[in-house]
């Protein structure tokens, strides 16, 4: 089983998504040629996004490492990035079975009407395996590990249902799509609370600056392309780059900001035929009162201008804060490329307001730094066991450091589930289980009422 799913994951989203979407399209009644065309668009989108992300990492990484070296910004928790976290997640007993177990749970929840989301984002299942693996290695209990992973999966599906209406309303052409990724959904509580608090501050309730407003206010300086160049030049200057390298970093950062939204349009082109066919099939077979959402990767919408601008501005800010923050031991470097994925379900709450989104991101990441620091010990334990078993150099932690990753380890969801299942043991697990059943019940009640109202 481990070899089968490792092979599937190893193919990558760019290979498997065209296959999945072609099969899904044909099953929904789309002509094979059109279904294949839609699948290939999604696959090309993932290829393009991985190329741009690699450009960002390869350009920004050395510059930030140089800044760390020059100014001696060293902390005790080493940033391993999401690939190492995913490797740790999948190379465990929990990770080996997380896909079939979670797919089974998803089907059961659909049958019992406790979710409307069909989660086909298989590559992000490593998030559920990650929290399960950390709990497993910390507690020594495989039961607690699977319990943590399944609970995380269920809570994420319910959250995906709750945020789907605002998500689909805010983003263009996303009808029938939800985001069942726990890293994204873990920041929703921050967004809701901070957005409410900002409403109570005089002036903030009237401050409405979206990406277009930023462009109107600052002209060319407010465009993501130019902001990317400026931030790249600034980081290059801090790294004491010579002029050619300095200018090169600026242009590359600008290119990343310009290319990401162009690439994400490919996802929409591929999704539209599948989304339309899904709605027609469900309406025909189950009636118009039944509505299901396809759970997809947040990569679909990270090209939104507000996401790009806020992520870009937060990179140097978070780097600085991590050094001066009392009690923090985590210095984010390899994980910074994943910052774009913090905002897909935050933007519908802040209405794309750049200032509000920045405030949400800043508070969430400050808390996230502490979460990563707090989870460093169990994460390091899991990493060392995986390295001993597999010899995978991607999970090797430098001598004298602990390991961490901003991706999902910084999420409120992972931190809460870990401490309830491991730190509080049986009592915490009972509380977590009761909470999970309660939100499933509320979600079922909401789905049934919605179907009754649509009849």
N, C-alpha and C positions, 0 to 999 in steps of 0.2 A: 504493500500500500504506500509506504514511504517512497519507494522508487517511482511508482506511477505518478504520484502527485508532485514529486520533485522534478520529474521530467516535464510535466505540464507547466509548472511554474518556470522552469528553465527556458521554455520556449519564449516566454515574455509576452507582454500584452500586444506588441506589434505583430506577432505571428498568430496568437490565439484569438484575438478580437475579430479579425476578418473571418476566421473559421466559425466562431460563435455567432457573429452577426449574420453570416451567410445562411447558416442552418436555421437560426431564429427567423430570418426573413422569409425563407422558403416555407417554414412551418406556419407563418402568419399569412401565407398566400401571395407573397411577392414573387414576381418572376425571378428565376435563378440569376439571370444576368444583372438585374437591378439590385438584388440582394447582395451579390458578390461586390458590386460597385460600391454599395453603402458600407460593407464591411471593410473594403480596402481603404476607403476614405478615413475610417476610424483608425485602422492600422497605420496609415501614413501619418496621421495626427500624432500617434504615440511615438513614431520614429522621429518626427520633427521635434517633438517636445523633448525627447531624450537627448537629441543633438544640441538643442539650445541650452538645456540644463547642464550638459557636459561643458559647453562653452563658458557658461557662468562659473561653474566650479573650477575649471582649469585656469580661468582668468583671475577670478577673485581670490581663490584659495591661496596661491603663492603670495599675493599682495598682502592678504591679511596675516599670513604666517610671518611675513617680513615685518609687519607692524608689531606683532607679538614679540618677535625677537629684538627689535630695536628698542622698544619701550619696556621690555621684560615683563610682559603681561602673561604670567604663567599661573595657572590654578591647578588643583590636584585632580580634577575630573576631566579626562581626555574625551574630546568629542569624536565619536566613531562614525557618526552619520547614519542615515537610514539603511544603507546596504548591510552594514554590520548588524544592526538591530533586526533586520529581516532575516539575515542568516541565522542569528541566534534563535529567532522565533521558530523558523521552519525546521531546524536541525535538533528538535527535541521530540519527546513522545507526544506532547500536546500538538506541536506543529505538524507532525506527520499525519494526524487525523483531523486537523481543524477544518479542512475544506468539506469532507463528507459529513462531519458532525454538524457543522453550521448550515450546510445546504439542507440537511434533514430537518433542522430546527426551523429554517425559513419556510419549508414546505408545510410543516405542522402549524406554524403561525398563520400561514395563508389559509389553510383549511379551517382553522378555528376563528378566523377573522380577527386576529390580534395584530395583524400588520397588512399594509397594502403594498409593501415594497418587495420586489423580486430582485435580490442582490446578486447581480452577475459580475460585480467588480472583484473577481477572484484574486487578483494580485494584491489587493489591499486586505485580504483575509489575514495577512501576516500580523496586522495590528491586534487582532483577537488572540492569535497565537503568542504574540509578544507578552501580553499581560499574563496569559496562562503559563508561559514558560518561566517568567520571573517569579510568580507565585509558587510554581512547582519546585523550583530550585531553592527558594527561600524556606518553604515549609516542608519539603521532602514528600509531599503528598500529591500524587497524580490526580486524585479526586478533586482537591482544591484547585489544581491547575486547570482542569477541564471546566470546573464550576465557574472560575473567574472568566475564562474565555467565552463560555456560552452566555453568561450574564452580560458581558460586554457586548456581545453580538445582539442579544435581545434588546437591550437598552438603546443601542445604536439604531436598530430598525424602527423602534417606536419614535425616537428622535427624528429619524428621516421622514416618518409620516407626519409628525407635528410641524416640521419646518418646510415640507414640500409645497404647501400652498403659497407661502411667501417667497420661496425660492423660485417657483415657476412664474409668479407674478413679476418678480424683479428682473429676472434674466429673460432675454428674448429667445423664443423658439425652444424653451425647455419644458414645454407641457408634457406631462407623463414621465418626467425624470425626477428622481430624488437622489440625495447624497448620503449613503449609508457608510460613511467613513468615520470611525470614532475620533480620529484626530480633529477633524473639522467640527463634529458635533460636540466635542468636549469643550469648545470655546463659546458655545451658545449661552450658557449661564452667565459668563462674564459679559457678553454683549448685551443681554437683557438687563442685567443689574446696572451696569455702567451707563447704558443708554438712558435708563430711568433717572439715575442720579444726575446726569448731565442736563436733563430736562428741568431740574430744580435749581440749576445755577443760572443766575441772571445773565442774559446774553447768549447762552448756548442754545436755548430753545428757538432763537431767531437766526442762529448761525447755520447757514445751509450752503456749504461749498462742496460740490461734487467735482469729479475730474474735469468736466467741461467748465465749471465755474472757476476752477483753479487756472485753467488755460485762459479764460476770459480776463481773469484778474492779473495774471502775471505774463500773459502773452506766450511767446515761444518758450520761456523759462518754465512754464507750467505743464509742458508736454512731457509724457513719460520718456520719450526718446532723448530729449535734451537733459532732463533730470538724471537719466542714466549716465549720460556723458559727464555731467557735473560731479555726480557721486563717484564715478570711476576715476576722474581726475583727482578728486580730493583724497581718495584712498591711496592712489598711486603716489601723491605728494607725501602723505604720511609715511609710506613705505620707502620714500627717498629714491623713487625710480628716476632714471635718466629720461630725457625728453622723449625719445622714440617709444620706450616702454610705457611712459606716462600717457602719451597720446593714444597708444594702442589699447591700453586698458579702458580709457574713456570711450573710445569708439566701440569696443566690444560690449561694454555695459549698455551703451545706447542701442546696439544691435539686439541684445537680449530683450530689452524693453519693447522694441519695435516688432520683433519676430514672434514673440509669444502670442499676442492677440491674432496675428495673421494665421498662425498654426492652429489655434483653437477653433477657428472657423471651420476647419476641416472636420472636426468632431461633429459640429452642427450639421454639416452637409451629409455626413454619414448617418446621423441619428434620425433625421427628419423622416425618411421613408419607414424606418422601423417603428418610430413613435406613432405615426399616422396609422400604420397597419395594425399596431397593437390596440389602439383605441377603437378601430373599426371591428376588429375581431371580438373584443370584449363586449362591445355594444350589441353585436349580432348574437353572440352565444349566451351572454349572461344578463343582457339588458343594460340600458344606459345608467342605471343606478349603481352599477358596480364600476369601480375605478381602481386600477392597479398602476403602480409606478415602477419603472425600471431603475434599479439602483445602479448608479454609474460613478466613475471616478470624478473627484472634484477638478481633475485636469481640464474638464470641459469648459470651465468658466474662469480659470486663473488669469485669462487674458484681459479681464475687465480693467479699465484704466485706474480705478480707485485701488484695486488690489496691487497693481504694479507700482503705483506711486507710493502707497503706504509701506509696502514691503521694502521698497528701495530706501525710503527714509529711515526705516527701523533698523536696517542692517548696521550702520555705524553707531546708532544710538544704543542698541542692545549690546553691541561689542563693548562700548564704554561702560554701560551700566553693570555688566557682568563683572567687571574688574573692581568697581567701587562699592558694589552691593554687599553689605555686611552679612556674613554667613554663607554666601554663595561660593561654591568651589568649581562651578562649571563654566568653561569658556567656549561659547558656540563658534565654531569655524566651519567644519564640514557640513553641519546641519543648516546653515543659513540659507542654502538654496531651497530648502523646504518651507521657508517662511511664507511663500505664496499660497500654500495650502491651508493657512490659518483662517483665511477670510471668505471662502465661498459661501458659507451660510451665515456669516456675520454681516455681510453687506446688505442682505434684505432687511435686517433689523435696524441698521444705521441708515438705511435708504441711500447707501452709497456716499454718505457724507464723509469727506476725507478727514476732517478734524476728529469727528466722533470715532471713526474707524481706527485712526491712529491711537487715540486714547484707549480704546478697547484692546488693540494689539499690544500696546505698551504695558498695560496692567496685566494682561494675560501672560505675556512673556516674562515679566518680572516674577510672577507666581510660578511660571514654568521653570525658570532657572532654579528656584528652590525645590520644585518637584524632582527635577533631574538630579540635583545634589542629594536629595533624600533617598532616591531609588538607586543611587550609584552602587551601593554595596551589593544588593541582590542582583543587579544587572551584571556586575563584574563577576559574581559567582557563576551566573548562567553562562557568561562569555567564556570563562576559563574551562568549564566543563565541555562546552561545544568545541573549543579549540583542541582540547585533549582528545576528543573523540574523532574529530574530522581533520585536524591539522590545517584548517582554513585560516590563512594569514590575514584575511579581511577582518577577523574578530580578535586579532592579537593586540593586546593592550601594552603600551610602552611600560617599561620597568619604572616602578615608583608612582604609577597613576592608577586611578580607578576609571571605569568606562561609563559613558553616558551618551545620550543622543536626544536632541531636541524633538525629533519626530516621535510623537505619541508618548514618550516618557515625560514630556512637559505638559501633558494633558491632564486636566482635572479628573477625567474619567479613569485613567490608568492609576493615578495616585490614590483615588478614593477606593477603587475596587481592590487594589493591593492591600491597603491598610485594613479594610473591613474583613477580607478573607484571611490574611496572614497575621497581622498585628493583633486583631481581636478574635481570631480563631472562630470557634463555633458560633459564639454570640453574634459576632459581626457578620458571619455568613448567613445566619438566620435573618438578620435585619436586612441584608442585601437581597436575599431571596424573596422576602416578603415585599420589599419595595418593588422588585422586578415584576412579581405577580400582580401587584397593585396597578402599576402603569400599563401592564398588558390588559388588565380588566377595563381600565379607563379608555384605552385605545380601542378595544373591541366595542365598547359602548358607543364611542364616538363614530366608529365605522358603521355600525348598525343603524344609528340615528341618521347618519348622512345618507345611507341607502334608502331609508324609509322616506326621508324628505324629498328625495329625487324621483320617487315613484309617482 
